[in-house]
């Protein structure tokens, strides 16, 4: 069944789009609204590498656009751990009609969202109360902090209405928590089936969670200590994106190796390091061992020197020859 995404003509009348966005921003925003990964709820899972492939951009360009839309335009949010992206105005522009088929679709898709803060983020712009209530039933873990923000922004909030809403949220929360507990238990059982060592050593799971943080710290430390630019935060972020958005099997080790090569060639620049990483990725060199073997094979073999023989210059003078300077004179 074909999927369709609607973009209203008012899109071009939006002051942010018409006055603040560059042509590249508009193209990127249309992609976020209409790409094949979009869902009915305005929250979907997508990687920066997939965006770069679809748009024909580099990962660095996509990373810069994402930063611009998150911090400058403030139109999206992105969770780099779950790879989930949320569009702020999705509910306002797309969720106008209710009905059982639509509500069932929204319910099934909301169950797949891992980061519930993104549900709250989209729900704030939904005008239809029936749909908004369904969204809010999935974001109970954040309800207390969100309610405090609402009280600050709306000091005249009716206490009685707030009490009714709490009752509704409480019922749905108990049901949602039970479902989440069942899902977590199921995931643990699957992990034990594929990794029996986890059951015997529960610290393995915590070590896996801390590994990414350690990799980031190690790369940043090498960057700062080797003259790449201590204050260049944007460059650091672009380089760190290769930890998650590359195809390397040993991303930290490969990144460090590329930085060491840059230091050896006195080319302490982000573009030089990225160029090395791209070349390795294009050659499908995914581990340090493969990279070393490849470069070892590429080393030129020295040609054997040809034996040089000395040859006399001119004609050889026969032995016994006597030079007569008067010969030929009369």
Phi and psi in degrees as GROMACS dihedral restraints (atoms count N, CA, C in turn):
[ dihedral_restraints ]
;  ai    aj    ak    al  type     phi  dphi    fc
    3     4     5     6     1   -70.9    20    10
    4     5     6     7     1   146.3    20    10
    6     7     8     9     1  -106.6    20    10
    7     8     9    10     1   139.8    20    10
    9    10    11    12     1  -127.4    20    10
   10    11    12    13     1   144.8    20    10
   12    13    14    15     1  -128.0    20    10
   13    14    15    16     1   130.1    20    10
   15    16    17    18     1   -96.1    20    10
   16    17    18    19     1   130.6    20    10
   18    19    20    21     1  -118.5    20    10
   19    20    21    22     1   116.3    20    10
   21    22    23    24     1   -75.2    20    10
   22    23    24    25     1   154.7    20    10
   24    25    26    27     1   -65.2    20    10
   25    26    27    28     1   -23.1    20    10
   27    28    29    30     1   -64.7    20    10
   28    29    30    31     1   -12.3    20    10
   30    31    32    33     1   -53.0    20    10
   31    32    33    34     1   -42.0    20    10
   33    34    35    36     1   -80.2    20    10
   34    35    36    37     1   -11.5    20    10
   36    37    38    39     1   -93.1    20    10
   37    38    39    40     1    -8.7    20    10
   39    40    41    42     1   -62.3    20    10
   40    41    42    43     1   125.8    20    10
   42    43    44    45     1   -57.9    20    10
   43    44    45    46     1   -35.0    20    10
   45    46    47    48     1   -64.1    20    10
   46    47    48    49     1   -43.0    20    10
   48    49    50    51     1   -69.0    20    10
   49    50    51    52     1   -45.9    20    10
   51    52    53    54     1   -77.7    20    10
   52    53    54    55     1   -29.3    20    10
   54    55    56    57     1  -110.1    20    10
   55    56    57    58     1   -34.4    20    10
   57    58    59    60     1  -100.7    20    10
   58    59    60    61     1   -26.5    20    10
   60    61    62    63     1   -86.3    20    10
   61    62    63    64     1   139.6    20    10
   63    64    65    66     1   -79.3    20    10
   64    65    66    67     1   165.6    20    10
   66    67    68    69     1   -54.6    20    10
   67    68    69    70     1   -36.2    20    10
   69    70    71    72     1   -67.0    20    10
   70    71    72    73     1   -37.8    20    10
   72    73    74    75     1   -62.9    20    10
   73    74    75    76     1   -43.6    20    10
   75    76    77    78     1   -63.5    20    10
   76    77    78    79     1   -42.8    20    10
   78    79    80    81     1   -61.5    20    10
   79    80    81    82     1   -43.2    20    10
   81    82    83    84     1   -66.7    20    10
   82    83    84    85     1   -40.2    20    10
   84    85    86    87     1   -64.9    20    10
   85    86    87    88     1   -41.9    20    10
   87    88    89    90     1   -62.6    20    10
   88    89    90    91     1   -36.7    20    10
   90    91    92    93     1   -64.5    20    10
   91    92    93    94     1   -42.7    20    10
   93    94    95    96     1   -62.7    20    10
   94    95    96    97     1   -30.8    20    10
   96    97    98    99     1   -83.9    20    10
   97    98    99   100     1   -21.1    20    10
   99   100   101   102     1  -128.0    20    10
  100   101   102   103     1     1.2    20    10
  102   103   104   105     1   -68.4    20    10
  103   104   105   106     1   161.5    20    10
  105   106   107   108     1   -63.8    20    10
  106   107   108   109     1   -13.8    20    10
  108   109   110   111     1   -88.0    20    10
  109   110   111   112     1    -8.4    20    10
  111   112   113   114     1   -63.2    20    10
  112   113   114   115     1   155.0    20    10
  114   115   116   117     1  -125.8    20    10
  115   116   117   118     1   178.7    20    10
  117   118   119   120     1   -72.6    20    10
  118   119   120   121     1   -20.3    20    10
  120   121   122   123     1   -98.9    20    10
  121   122   123   124     1    -4.5    20    10
  123   124   125   126     1    80.8    20    10
  124   125   126   127     1    11.8    20    10
  126   127   128   129     1  -129.2    20    10
  127   128   129   130     1   125.1    20    10
  129   130   131   132     1  -149.4    20    10
  130   131   132   133     1   161.3    20    10
  132   133   134   135     1   -97.5    20    10
  133   134   135   136     1   127.1    20    10
  135   136   137   138     1  -156.8    20    10
  136   137   138   139     1   147.0    20    10
  138   139   140   141     1  -101.7    20    10
  139   140   141   142     1   156.7    20    10
  141   142   143   144     1   -65.3    20    10
  142   143   144   145     1   -31.4    20    10
  144   145   146   147     1   -66.0    20    10
  145   146   147   148     1   -38.2    20    10
  147   148   149   150     1   -66.3    20    10
  148   149   150   151     1   -40.5    20    10
  150   151   152   153     1   -60.6    20    10
  151   152   153   154     1   -46.0    20    10
  153   154   155   156     1   -60.8    20    10
  154   155   156   157     1   -40.0    20    10
  156   157   158   159     1   -66.0    20    10
  157   158   159   160     1   -45.2    20    10
  159   160   161   162     1   -66.6    20    10
  160   161   162   163     1   -39.2    20    10
  162   163   164   165     1   -88.6    20    10
  163   164   165   166     1   -15.9    20    10
  165   166   167   168     1    78.4    20    10
  166   167   168   169     1    22.4    20    10
  168   169   170   171     1  -102.2    20    10
  169   170   171   172     1   167.2    20    10
  171   172   173   174     1   -81.4    20    10
  172   173   174   175     1   161.5    20    10
  174   175   176   177     1   -63.1    20    10
  175   176   177   178     1   -32.9    20    10
  177   178   179   180     1   -65.0    20    10
  178   179   180   181     1   -40.1    20    10
  180   181   182   183     1   -65.4    20    10
  181   182   183   184     1   -42.8    20    10
  183   184   185   186     1   -63.6    20    10
  184   185   186   187     1   -40.7    20    10
  186   187   188   189     1   -61.5    20    10
  187   188   189   190     1   -41.8    20    10
  189   190   191   192     1   -65.7    20    10
  190   191   192   193     1   -40.9    20    10
  192   193   194   195     1   -64.7    20    10
  193   194   195   196     1   -40.8    20    10
  195   196   197   198     1   -61.2    20    10
  196   197   198   199     1   -45.0    20    10
  198   199   200   201     1   -60.6    20    10
  199   200   201   202     1   -39.4    20    10
  201   202   203   204     1   -65.9    20    10
  202   203   204   205     1   -41.6    20    10
  204   205   206   207     1   -74.6    20    10
  205   206   207   208     1   -27.0    20    10
  207   208   209   210     1   -80.0    20    10
  208   209   210   211     1   -46.6    20    10
  210   211   212   213     1   -99.4    20    10
  211   212   213   214     1   -32.7    20    10
  213   214   215   216     1   -91.8    20    10
  214   215   216   217     1   -60.1    20    10
  216   217   218   219     1   -75.9    20    10
  217   218   219   220     1   -27.4    20    10
  219   220   221   222     1    55.6    20    10
  220   221   222   223     1    49.4    20    10
  222   223   224   225     1  -112.0    20    10
  223   224   225   226     1   -12.0    20    10
  225   226   227   228     1  -141.1    20    10
  226   227   228   229     1   164.7    20    10
  228   229   230   231     1  -133.1    20    10
  229   230   231   232     1   150.2    20    10
  231   232   233   234     1  -141.0    20    10
  232   233   234   235     1   131.4    20    10
  234   235   236   237     1  -102.0    20    10
  235   236   237   238     1   108.1    20    10
  237   238   239   240     1   -67.9    20    10
  238   239   240   241     1   -19.2    20    10
  240   241   242   243     1   -79.3    20    10
  241   242   243   244     1   -47.1    20    10
  243   244   245   246     1   -89.7    20    10
  244   245   246   247     1    -8.9    20    10
  246   247   248   249     1    61.1    20    10
  247   248   249   250     1    34.0    20    10
  249   250   251   252     1  -103.9    20    10
  250   251   252   253     1   136.0    20    10
  252   253   254   255     1  -119.3    20    10
  253   254   255   256     1   136.6    20    10
  255   256   257   258     1  -122.9    20    10
  256   257   258   259     1   137.2    20    10
  258   259   260   261     1  -103.2    20    10
  259   260   261   262     1   122.1    20    10
  261   262   263   264     1   -59.6    20    10
  262   263   264   265     1   -47.7    20    10
  264   265   266   267     1   -94.5    20    10
  265   266   267   268     1    16.2    20    10
  267   268   269   270     1   -61.7    20    10
  268   269   270   271     1   -45.9    20    10
  270   271   272   273     1   -64.7    20    10
  271   272   273   274     1   -39.2    20    10
  273   274   275   276     1   -65.3    20    10
  274   275   276   277     1   -35.0    20    10
  276   277   278   279     1   -93.0    20    10
  277   278   279   280     1   -21.4    20    10
  279   280   281   282     1  -124.5    20    10
  280   281   282   283     1   -25.9    20    10
  282   283   284   285     1  -101.6    20    10
  283   284   285   286     1    76.5    20    10
  285   286   287   288     1  -107.0    20    10
  286   287   288   289     1   -22.1    20    10
  288   289   290   291     1  -113.3    20    10
  289   290   291   292     1   143.3    20    10
  291   292   293   294     1  -102.7    20    10
  292   293   294   295     1  -140.0    20    10
  294   295   296   297     1   100.9    20    10
  295   296   297   298     1   154.0    20    10
  297   298   299   300     1   -61.5    20    10
  298   299   300   301     1   -45.5    20    10
  300   301   302   303     1   -59.3    20    10
  301   302   303   304     1   -43.2    20    10
  303   304   305   306     1   -69.5    20    10
  304   305   306   307     1   -42.9    20    10
  306   307   308   309     1   -63.9    20    10
  307   308   309   310     1   -38.3    20    10
  309   310   311   312     1   -64.1    20    10
  310   311   312   313     1   -40.9    20    10
  312   313   314   315     1   -64.6    20    10
  313   314   315   316     1   -44.5    20    10
  315   316   317   318     1   -62.7    20    10
  316   317   318   319     1   -42.6    20    10
  318   319   320   321     1   -60.7    20    10
  319   320   321   322     1   -46.2    20    10
  321   322   323   324     1   -65.6    20    10
  322   323   324   325     1   -35.5    20    10
  324   325   326   327     1   -76.8    20    10
  325   326   327   328     1   -35.0    20    10
  327   328   329   330     1   -63.6    20    10
  328   329   330   331     1   -32.2    20    10
  330   331   332   333     1   -64.8    20    10
  331   332   333   334     1   -22.9    20    10
  333   334   335   336     1   -87.4    20    10
  334   335   336   337     1    -9.1    20    10
  336   337   338   339     1   -77.5    20    10
  337   338   339   340     1   128.9    20    10
  339   340   341   342     1   -87.7    20    10
  340   341   342   343     1   -42.4    20    10
  342   343   344   345     1   -91.7    20    10
  343   344   345   346     1   100.9    20    10
  345   346   347   348     1   -70.1    20    10
  346   347   348   349     1   -17.1    20    10
  348   349   350   351     1   -65.0    20    10
  349   350   351   352     1   -27.7    20    10
  351   352   353   354     1   -70.3    20    10
  352   353   354   355     1   -31.1    20    10
  354   355   356   357     1   -65.0    20    10
  355   356   357   358     1   -45.8    20    10
  357   358   359   360     1   -60.8    20    10
  358   359   360   361     1   -39.9    20    10
  360   361   362   363     1   -60.6    20    10
  361   362   363   364     1   -44.1    20    10
  363   364   365   366     1   -75.0    20    10
  364   365   366   367     1   -36.0    20    10
  366   367   368   369     1   -62.5    20    10
  367   368   369   370     1   -28.2    20    10
  369   370   371   372     1   -61.8    20    10
  370   371   372   373     1   -23.6    20    10
  372   373   374   375     1  -104.9    20    10
  373   374   375   376     1     8.2    20    10
  375   376   377   378     1   -87.1    20    10
  376   377   378   379     1   125.0    20    10
  378   379   380   381     1   -88.1    20    10
  379   380   381   382     1   -32.0    20    10
  381   382   383   384     1   -74.6    20    10
  382   383   384   385     1   116.7    20    10
  384   385   386   387     1   -63.1    20    10
  385   386   387   388     1   -37.2    20    10
  387   388   389   390     1   -59.9    20    10
  388   389   390   391     1   -44.5    20    10
  390   391   392   393     1   -73.8    20    10
  391   392   393   394     1   -38.9    20    10
  393   394   395   396     1   -63.1    20    10
  394   395   396   397     1   -39.6    20    10
  396   397   398   399     1   -63.0    20    10
  397   398   399   400     1   -36.7    20    10
  399   400   401   402     1   -64.9    20    10
  400   401   402   403     1   -42.2    20    10
  402   403   404   405     1   -60.3    20    10
  403   404   405   406     1   -47.7    20    10
  405   406   407   408     1   -64.8    20    10
  406   407   408   409     1   -25.1    20    10
  408   409   410   411     1   -68.4    20    10
  409   410   411   412     1   -13.3    20    10
  411   412   413   414     1  -101.8    20    10
  412   413   414   415     1    -0.7    20    10
  414   415   416   417     1  -121.4    20    10
  415   416   417   418     1    39.1    20    10
  417   418   419   420     1   -61.0    20    10
  418   419   420   421     1   -37.9    20    10
  420   421   422   423     1   -56.7    20    10
  421   422   423   424     1   -22.4    20    10
  423   424   425   426     1  -106.2    20    10
  424   425   426   427     1     2.1    20    10
  426   427   428   429     1   -59.4    20    10
  427   428   429   430     1   -40.8    20    10
  429   430   431   432     1   -64.6    20    10
  430   431   432   433     1   -47.2    20    10
  432   433   434   435     1   -67.4    20    10
  433   434   435   436     1   -37.5    20    10
  435   436   437   438     1   -67.9    20    10
  436   437   438   439     1   -37.6    20    10
  438   439   440   441     1   -65.4    20    10
  439   440   441   442     1   -36.4    20    10
  441   442   443   444     1   -65.8    20    10
  442   443   444   445     1   -39.3    20    10
  444   445   446   447     1   -63.9    20    10
  445   446   447   448     1   -38.8    20    10
  447   448   449   450     1   -64.4    20    10
  448   449   450   451     1   -37.3    20    10
  450   451   452   453     1   -67.4    20    10
  451   452   453   454     1   -36.7    20    10
  453   454   455   456     1   -67.5    20    10
  454   455   456   457     1   -41.7    20    10
  456   457   458   459     1   -78.4    20    10
  457   458   459   460     1   -23.8    20    10
  459   460   461   462     1  -132.5    20    10
  460   461   462   463     1    79.2    20    10
  462   463   464   465     1   -66.2    20    10
  463   464   465   466     1   -18.9    20    10
  465   466   467   468     1   -94.3    20    10
  466   467   468   469     1    18.7    20    10
  468   469   470   471     1   -60.1    20    10
  469   470   471   472     1   132.8    20    10
  471   472   473   474     1   -69.5    20    10
  472   473   474   475     1   124.4    20    10
  474   475   476   477     1   -66.9    20    10
  475   476   477   478     1   -35.8    20    10
  477   478   479   480     1   -66.8    20    10
  478   479   480   481     1   -41.8    20    10
  480   481   482   483     1   -63.2    20    10
  481   482   483   484     1   -37.7    20    10
  483   484   485   486     1   -65.1    20    10
  484   485   486   487     1   -36.3    20    10
  486   487   488   489     1   -67.1    20    10
  487   488   489   490     1   -40.9    20    10
  489   490   491   492     1   -63.9    20    10
  490   491   492   493     1   -41.3    20    10
  492   493   494   495     1   -64.0    20    10
  493   494   495   496     1   -36.8    20    10
  495   496   497   498     1   -62.5    20    10
  496   497   498   499     1   -39.1    20    10
  498   499   500   501     1   -63.6    20    10
  499   500   501   502     1   -43.0    20    10
  501   502   503   504     1   -63.6    20    10
  502   503   504   505     1   -43.3    20    10
  504   505   506   507     1   -66.6    20    10
  505   506   507   508     1   -34.6    20    10
  507   508   509   510     1   -64.6    20    10
  508   509   510   511     1   -44.1    20    10
  510   511   512   513     1   -62.5    20    10
  511   512   513   514     1   -49.0    20    10
  513   514   515   516     1   -66.8    20    10
  514   515   516   517     1   -29.5    20    10
  516   517   518   519     1   -67.6    20    10
  517   518   519   520     1   -44.5    20    10
  519   520   521   522     1   -58.5    20    10
  520   521   522   523     1   -43.7    20    10
  522   523   524   525     1   -65.5    20    10
  523   524   525   526     1   -43.1    20    10
  525   526   527   528     1   -65.6    20    10
  526   527   528   529     1   -38.8    20    10
  528   529   530   531     1   -65.5    20    10
  529   530   531   532     1   -39.6    20    10
  531   532   533   534     1   -62.9    20    10
  532   533   534   535     1   -41.3    20    10
  534   535   536   537     1   -64.1    20    10
  535   536   537   538     1   -41.3    20    10
  537   538   539   540     1   -65.8    20    10
  538   539   540   541     1   -37.9    20    10
  540   541   542   543     1   -63.4    20    10
  541   542   543   544     1   -39.9    20    10
  543   544   545   546     1   -64.6    20    10
  544   545   546   547     1   -41.5    20    10
  546   547   548   549     1   -65.0    20    10
  547   548   549   550     1   -41.2    20    10
  549   550   551   552     1   -63.8    20    10
  550   551   552   553     1   -41.5    20    10
  552   553   554   555     1   -63.5    20    10
  553   554   555   556     1   -38.7    20    10
  555   556   557   558     1   -65.1    20    10
  556   557   558   559     1   -41.5    20    10
  558   559   560   561     1   -63.8    20    10
  559   560   561   562     1   -39.2    20    10
  561   562   563   564     1   -63.0    20    10
  562   563   564   565     1   -41.1    20    10
  564   565   566   567     1   -63.1    20    10
  565   566   567   568     1   -39.7    20    10
  567   568   569   570     1   -66.1    20    10
  568   569   570   571     1   -40.6    20    10
  570   571   572   573     1   -63.3    20    10
  571   572   573   574     1   -39.2    20    10
  573   574   575   576     1   -65.4    20    10
  574   575   576   577     1   -35.4    20    10
  576   577   578   579     1   -66.1    20    10
  577   578   579   580     1   -40.7    20    10
  579   580   581   582     1   -87.2    20    10
  580   581   582   583     1   -25.5    20    10
  582   583   584   585     1  -131.5    20    10
  583   584   585   586     1    80.4    20    10
  585   586   587   588     1   -59.5    20    10
  586   587   588   589     1   -23.2    20    10
  588   589   590   591     1   -68.6    20    10
  589   590   591   592     1   -22.3    20    10
  591   592   593   594     1   -63.4    20    10
  592   593   594   595     1   -39.0    20    10
  594   595   596   597     1   -64.7    20    10
  595   596   597   598     1   -37.0    20    10
  597   598   599   600     1   -79.2    20    10
  598   599   600   601     1   -24.6    20    10
  600   601   602   603     1  -135.7    20    10
  601   602   603   604     1    89.5    20    10
  603   604   605   606     1   -65.4    20    10
  604   605   606   607     1   -13.2    20    10
  606   607   608   609     1   -73.2    20    10
  607   608   609   610     1   -15.2    20    10
  609   610   611   612     1   -60.7    20    10
  610   611   612   613     1   -41.3    20    10
  612   613   614   615     1   -64.1    20    10
  613   614   615   616     1   -42.9    20    10
  615   616   617   618     1   -65.8    20    10
  616   617   618   619     1   -36.7    20    10
  618   619   620   621     1   -64.5    20    10
  619   620   621   622     1   -37.9    20    10
  621   622   623   624     1   -64.7    20    10
  622   623   624   625     1   -37.2    20    10
  624   625   626   627     1   -69.4    20    10
  625   626   627   628     1   -34.0    20    10
  627   628   629   630     1   -81.5    20    10
  628   629   630   631     1   -14.1    20    10
  630   631   632   633     1   -62.9    20    10
  631   632   633   634     1   -43.1    20    10
  633   634   635   636     1   -62.3    20    10
  634   635   636   637     1   -40.4    20    10
  636   637   638   639     1   -62.9    20    10
  637   638   639   640     1   -41.3    20    10
  639   640   641   642     1   -64.7    20    10
  640   641   642   643     1   -39.3    20    10
  642   643   644   645     1   -62.2    20    10
  643   644   645   646     1   -43.8    20    10
  645   646   647   648     1   -61.3    20    10
  646   647   648   649     1   -46.5    20    10
  648   649   650   651     1   -63.1    20    10
  649   650   651   652     1   -38.2    20    10
  651   652   653   654     1   -67.6    20    10
  652   653   654   655     1   -41.0    20    10
  654   655   656   657     1   -66.8    20    10
  655   656   657   658     1   -44.2    20    10
  657   658   659   660     1   -63.3    20    10
  658   659   660   661     1   -40.0    20    10
  660   661   662   663     1   -62.5    20    10
  661   662   663   664     1   -43.1    20    10
  663   664   665   666     1   -64.6    20    10
  664   665   666   667     1   -40.9    20    10
  666   667   668   669     1   -60.4    20    10
  667   668   669   670     1   -48.8    20    10
  669   670   671   672     1   -69.4    20    10
  670   671   672   673     1   -34.7    20    10
  672   673   674   675     1   -86.1    20    10
  673   674   675   676     1    -5.8    20    10
  675   676   677   678     1  -122.9    20    10
  676   677   678   679     1    20.8    20    10
  678   679   680   681     1    79.1    20    10
  679   680   681   682     1    23.3    20    10
  681   682   683   684     1   -81.3    20    10
  682   683   684   685     1   -14.2    20    10
  684   685   686   687     1   122.6    20    10
  685   686   687   688     1    95.9    20    10
  687   688   689   690     1   -62.1    20    10
  688   689   690   691     1   -37.5    20    10
  690   691   692   693     1   -93.3    20    10
  691   692   693   694     1     1.2    20    10
  693   694   695   696     1   -83.3    20    10
  694   695   696   697     1    78.3    20    10
  696   697   698   699     1   -67.6    20    10
  697   698   699   700     1   -39.5    20    10
  699   700   701   702     1   -62.0    20    10
  700   701   702   703     1   -42.1    20    10
  702   703   704   705     1   -64.0    20    10
  703   704   705   706     1   -40.0    20    10
  705   706   707   708     1   -61.2    20    10
  706   707   708   709     1   -43.4    20    10
  708   709   710   711     1   -64.1    20    10
  709   710   711   712     1   -40.0    20    10
  711   712   713   714     1   -64.7    20    10
  712   713   714   715     1   -39.4    20    10
  714   715   716   717     1   -69.0    20    10
  715   716   717   718     1   -40.3    20    10
  717   718   719   720     1   -66.5    20    10
  718   719   720   721     1   -22.3    20    10
  720   721   722   723     1   -63.9    20    10
  721   722   723   724     1   -21.0    20    10
  723   724   725   726     1   -71.0    20    10
  724   725   726   727     1   -16.0    20    10
  726   727   728   729     1   -65.0    20    10
  727   728   729   730     1   -37.9    20    10
  729   730   731   732     1  -105.0    20    10
  730   731   732   733     1   -28.5    20    10
  732   733   734   735     1  -106.6    20    10
  733   734   735   736     1    20.1    20    10
  735   736   737   738     1  -114.3    20    10
  736   737   738   739     1   169.5    20    10
  738   739   740   741     1   -97.6    20    10
  739   740   741   742     1     7.1    20    10
  741   742   743   744     1   -67.3    20    10
  742   743   744   745     1   141.3    20    10
  744   745   746   747     1   -82.2    20    10
  745   746   747   748     1   -22.3    20    10
  747   748   749   750     1  -126.7    20    10
  748   749   750   751     1    69.0    20    10
  750   751   752   753     1   -59.5    20    10
  751   752   753   754     1   -42.3    20    10
  753   754   755   756     1   -64.7    20    10
  754   755   756   757     1   -47.2    20    10
  756   757   758   759     1   -64.1    20    10
  757   758   759   760     1   -38.0    20    10
  759   760   761   762     1   -68.7    20    10
  760   761   762   763     1   -42.0    20    10
  762   763   764   765     1   -62.4    20    10
  763   764   765   766     1   -44.2    20    10
  765   766   767   768     1   -62.9    20    10
  766   767   768   769     1   -38.6    20    10
  768   769   770   771     1   -64.6    20    10
  769   770   771   772     1   -41.9    20    10
  771   772   773   774     1   -63.0    20    10
  772   773   774   775     1   -38.6    20    10
  774   775   776   777     1   -68.1    20    10
  775   776   777   778     1   -36.8    20    10
  777   778   779   780     1   -65.6    20    10
  778   779   780   781     1   -38.5    20    10
  780   781   782   783     1   -64.5    20    10
  781   782   783   784     1   -40.7    20    10
  783   784   785   786     1   -61.8    20    10
  784   785   786   787     1   -40.1    20    10
  786   787   788   789     1   -65.0    20    10
  787   788   789   790     1   -42.2    20    10
  789   790   791   792     1   -63.2    20    10
  790   791   792   793     1   -32.5    20    10
  792   793   794   795     1   -94.1    20    10
  793   794   795   796     1     6.3    20    10
  795   796   797   798     1    55.8    20    10
  796   797   798   799     1    42.8    20    10
  798   799   800   801     1  -123.6    20    10
  799   800   801   802     1    68.2    20    10
  801   802   803   804     1   -84.2    20    10
  802   803   804   805     1    67.3    20    10
  804   805   806   807     1  -133.5    20    10
  805   806   807   808     1   148.4    20    10
  807   808   809   810     1   -61.0    20    10
  808   809   810   811     1   -44.6    20    10
  810   811   812   813     1   -60.3    20    10
  811   812   813   814     1   -36.1    20    10
  813   814   815   816     1   -67.3    20    10
  814   815   816   817     1   -44.1    20    10
  816   817   818   819     1   -64.7    20    10
  817   818   819   820     1   -43.7    20    10
  819   820   821   822     1   -62.9    20    10
  820   821   822   823     1   -38.4    20    10
  822   823   824   825     1   -60.9    20    10
  823   824   825   826     1   -40.7    20    10
  825   826   827   828     1   -63.4    20    10
  826   827   828   829     1   -45.4    20    10
  828   829   830   831     1   -63.1    20    10
  829   830   831   832     1   -40.2    20    10
  831   832   833   834     1   -64.5    20    10
  832   833   834   835     1   -42.3    20    10
  834   835   836   837     1   -60.2    20    10
  835   836   837   838     1   -43.7    20    10
  837   838   839   840     1   -64.6    20    10
  838   839   840   841     1   -40.8    20    10
  840   841   842   843     1   -66.6    20    10
  841   842   843   844     1   -39.1    20    10
  843   844   845   846     1   -65.1    20    10
  844   845   846   847     1   -30.4    20    10
  846   847   848   849     1   -87.9    20    10
  847   848   849   850     1     4.3    20    10
  849   850   851   852     1    59.0    20    10
  850   851   852   853     1    38.0    20    10
  852   853   854   855     1   -96.1    20    10
  853   854   855   856     1   101.8    20    10
  855   856   857   858     1  -102.7    20    10
  856   857   858   859     1   -10.0    20    10
  858   859   860   861     1  -131.9    20    10
  859   860   861   862     1   163.5    20    10
  861   862   863   864     1   -63.6    20    10
  862   863   864   865     1   -38.5    20    10
  864   865   866   867     1   -60.4    20    10
  865   866   867   868     1   -42.9    20    10
  867   868   869   870     1   -65.4    20    10
  868   869   870   871     1   -37.5    20    10
  870   871   872   873     1   -65.7    20    10
  871   872   873   874     1   -45.6    20    10
  873   874   875   876     1   -62.5    20    10
  874   875   876   877     1   -42.8    20    10
  876   877   878   879     1   -64.4    20    10
  877   878   879   880     1   -38.9    20    10
  879   880   881   882     1   -64.5    20    10
  880   881   882   883     1   -46.7    20    10
  882   883   884   885     1   -70.7    20    10
  883   884   885   886     1   -31.8    20    10
  885   886   887   888     1   -64.8    20    10
  886   887   888   889     1   -38.8    20    10
  888   889   890   891     1   -70.8    20    10
  889   890   891   892     1   -28.4    20    10
  891   892   893   894     1   -82.2    20    10
  892   893   894   895     1    -8.4    20    10
  894   895   896   897     1   -64.5    20    10
  895   896   897   898     1   132.5    20    10
  897   898   899   900     1   -66.6    20    10
  898   899   900   901     1   135.9    20    10
  900   901   902   903     1   -82.6    20    10
  901   902   903   904     1   124.9    20    10
  903   904   905   906     1   -63.7    20    10
  904   905   906   907     1   134.2    20    10
  906   907   908   909     1   -78.1    20    10
  907   908   909   910     1   138.3    20    10
  909   910   911   912     1   -66.9    20    10
  910   911   912   913     1   138.2    20    10
  912   913   914   915     1   -72.8    20    10
  913   914   915   916     1   136.1    20    10
  915   916   917   918     1   -75.9    20    10
  916   917   918   919     1   139.2    20    10
  918   919   920   921     1   -66.4    20    10
  919   920   921   922     1   129.7    20    10
  921   922   923   924     1   -99.4    20    10
  922   923   924   925     1   129.2    20    10
  924   925   926   927     1  -112.4    20    10
  925   926   927   928     1   140.5    20    10
  927   928   929   930     1   -87.7    20    10
  928   929   930   931     1   126.1    20    10
  930   931   932   933     1  -113.4    20    10
  931   932   933   934     1   135.9    20    10
  933   934   935   936     1   -63.8    20    10
  934   935   936   937     1   144.1    20    10
  936   937   938   939     1   -93.2    20    10
  937   938   939   940     1   132.3    20    10
  939   940   941   942     1    86.0    20    10
  940   941   942   943     1  -170.3    20    10
  942   943   944   945     1   -89.2    20    10
  943   944   945   946     1   144.7    20    10
  945   946   947   948     1   -74.9    20    10
  946   947   948   949     1   137.3    20    10
  948   949   950   951     1   -89.2    20    10
  949   950   951   952     1   122.6    20    10
  951   952   953   954     1   -64.4    20    10
  952   953   954   955     1   149.3    20    10
  954   955   956   957     1   -68.3    20    10
  955   956   957   958     1   146.8    20    10
  957   958   959   960     1    85.6    20    10
  958   959   960   961     1     3.1    20    10
  960   961   962   963     1   -78.5    20    10
  961   962   963   964     1   133.2    20    10
  963   964   965   966     1  -117.8    20    10
  964   965   966   967     1   133.0    20    10
  966   967   968   969     1   -86.3    20    10
  967   968   969   970     1   122.0    20    10
  969   970   971   972     1  -114.5    20    10
  970   971   972   973     1   108.7    20    10
  972   973   974   975     1   -75.6    20    10
  973   974   975   976     1   -15.7    20    10
  975   976   977   978     1   -95.8    20    10
  976   977   978   979     1     0.0    20    10
  978   979   980   981     1   -65.0    20    10
  979   980   981   982     1   134.2    20    10
  981   982   983   984     1    93.4    20    10
  982   983   984   985     1    -2.3    20    10
  984   985   986   987     1  -101.4    20    10
  985   986   987   988     1   146.7    20    10
